[in-house]
Amino acid sequence: MYFFCNWKMYCSVDASDTLVDHLLKNSFDETKHTVVVFPNLLDVRTVTARLGQSLYQIGAQNHAWVSQGAYTG
């Protein structure tokens, strides 16, 4: 089963760090589940560095001209 977590443009840098902290505290059966997170473009490098050696996979998304919202795909 796949779980895709698209953060859109709702997380600040601090909120992204907090979310990664929570993700790293949780576990899942990687033989049954694949979890992919899609942080906003400005946080993808930091999130990748923090989750890089974990069971989570990282995806990327585009960026929009507004400060917050569901404008990315």
C-alpha positions in Angstrom: 0.0 0.0 0.0 1.3 3.4 -0.9 0.9 6.6 1.2 1.7 9.9 -0.5 2.0 12.9 1.8 2.0 16.1 -0.2 2.7 19.1 2.0 1.7 21.6 -0.7 2.8 25.0 0.5 1.4 24.8 4.1 4.6 24.1 6.1 7.1 26.7 7.1 10.7 25.7 7.6 10.0 25.2 11.4 6.7 23.3 10.7 8.6 21.0 8.3 11.2 20.3 10.9 8.5 19.5 13.5 6.7 17.2 11.0 10.0 15.4 10.2 10.5 14.9 14.0 7.1 13.3 14.2 7.7 11.1 11.2 11.0 9.8 12.5 9.3 8.8 15.8 6.9 6.5 14.0 7.5 3.2 12.3 5.8 1.1 9.7 6.2 -2.2 8.0 8.2 -1.4 4.8 7.3 -4.8 3.3 3.6 -3.7 3.3 3.7 0.0 3.0 5.6 2.6 1.0 5.5 6.2 2.4 6.6 9.1 0.2 6.6 12.7 1.5 6.5 15.7 -0.8 7.8 18.7 1.1 7.5 22.1 -0.4 10.3 23.0 -2.8 12.1 25.3 -0.4 12.3 22.6 2.3 13.1 19.6 0.1 16.9 19.7 0.6 16.6 19.8 4.4 13.9 17.2 4.6 15.9 14.9 2.3 18.9 15.3 4.5 16.9 14.4 7.6 14.9 11.5 6.1 17.6 10.2 3.8 18.6 7.2 5.8 15.0 6.4 7.0 12.3 4.2 5.4 10.6 7.3 4.0 11.0 8.2 0.4 11.2 11.8 -0.9 9.4 13.3 -3.8 9.5 16.9 -5.2 6.8 19.3 -6.4 6.8 22.6 -8.1 6.5 26.0 -6.4 3.9 28.7 -6.7 4.0 32.5 -6.5 1.9 32.8 -3.4 3.1 32.4 0.2 0.7 29.6 1.2 -1.9 27.3 -0.2 -2.7 24.3 -2.4 -1.2 25.7 -5.6 1.4 23.0 -6.3 1.0 19.7 -8.1 
